[in-house]
């Protein structure tokens, strides 16, 4: 699984002008599922998102703005948006190939397993609409943007 994670003050997803998911403080996560991904990847990614320490203590705490807090610590939420294009391969030609992305049914199953796992860990979760054309609006806080991959070398 591959994710682009953004720390946000707010984020929302609309489909056809209707809001389908929205959060205030938390993480906006674009999540792609690879063809070789398994449930273990979904669980590992979800746990990483919940435990990721990307929020800072307040300015007057003596912590010098260090990022030591997770989304759980700040009572934030996660907005998960499916994003097969994270597996776009642009090494050849000018048009991306998406051969590395999981087929729709597998991707949906593993995406939903990641959503469930984040909820199981006590974090409120909103989602986009899987497989739909979506518009995403966000206020990036920092900005803080990270990429995660369950297949990346340690």
URBELQUI-V273812 format. One record per pair of residues at least 12 apart in sequence whose C-alpha atoms are under 8 Angstrom apart, sorted by the first residue. I is the first residue (numbers start at 1). J is the second residue. If there is no record, write none. Layout:
((I/J) (I/J))
This chain:
((1/31) (1/32) (1/33) (1/34) (1/37) (1/41) (1/42) (1/45) (1/149) (1/150) (1/151) (2/31) (2/32) (2/33) (2/34) (2/86) (2/87) (2/147) (2/148) (2/149) (2/150) (3/29) (3/30) (3/31) (3/32) (3/86) (3/147) (3/148) (3/149) (4/29) (4/30) (4/31) (4/145) (4/146) (4/147) (4/148) (5/27) (5/28) (5/29) (5/30) (5/145) (5/146) (5/147) (5/148) (6/27) (6/28) (6/29) (6/140) (6/141) (6/143) (6/144) (6/145) (6/146) (7/25) (7/26) (7/27) (7/28) (7/54) (7/55) (7/140) (7/141) (7/142) (7/143) (7/144) (7/145) (8/24) (8/25) (8/26) (8/27) (8/28) (8/138) (8/139) (8/140) (8/141) (9/24) (9/25) (9/26) (9/138) (9/139) (9/140) (9/141) (10/22) (10/23) (10/24) (10/25) (10/26) (10/138) (10/139) (10/140) (11/23) (11/24) (11/28) (11/79) (11/136) (11/137) (11/138) (11/139) (12/79) (12/136) (12/137) (12/138) (13/127) (13/128) (13/134) (13/135) (13/136) (13/137) (14/128) (14/134) (14/135) (14/136) (15/129) (15/132) (15/133) (15/134) (15/135) (16/134) (20/127) (20/128) (20/129) (21/79) (21/126) (21/127) (21/128) (22/79) (22/126) (22/127) (23/77) (23/78) (23/79) (23/126) (24/76) (24/77) (25/76) (25/77) (26/71) (26/76) (26/77) (26/78) (26/79) (27/71) (27/76) (27/77) (27/78) (27/79) (28/78) (28/79) (28/80) (28/81) (29/78) (29/79) (29/80) (29/81) (30/80) (30/81) (30/82) (30/83) (31/80) (31/81) (31/82) (31/83) (31/84) (31/86) (31/111) (32/82) (32/83) (32/84) (32/85) (32/86) (32/87) (32/101) (32/107) (32/111) (33/83) (33/84) (33/87) (33/101) (33/102) (33/107) (33/110) (33/111) (34/87) (34/100) (34/101) (34/102) (34/107) (35/100) (35/101) (35/102) (35/103) (36/102) (37/102) (38/110) (39/110) (39/113) (41/150) (42/110) (42/111) (42/113) (42/114) (43/113) (43/114) (43/117) (44/150) (45/114) (45/149) (45/150) (46/114) (46/115) (46/117) (46/118) (47/117) (47/118) (47/121) (49/118) (50/70) (50/71) (50/72) (50/118) (50/121) (50/123) (51/70) (51/71) (51/72) (52/69) (52/70) (52/71) (53/67) (53/68) (53/69) (53/70) (53/71) (54/67) (54/68) (54/69) (54/70) (54/71) (54/144) (55/67) (55/68) (55/69) (55/70) (55/71) (55/74) (56/68) (56/69) (57/69) (71/123) (72/122) (72/123) (75/123) (76/123) (76/124) (77/123) (77/124) (77/125) (77/126) (78/123) (78/124) (78/125) (78/126) (79/125) (79/126) (79/127) (79/128) (80/115) (80/125) (80/126) (80/127) (80/128) (81/127) (81/128) (81/129) (81/130) (82/111) (82/128) (82/129) (82/130) (82/131) (84/98) (84/101) (84/102) (85/98) (85/101) (87/99) (87/100) (87/101) (88/100) (88/101) (108/130))
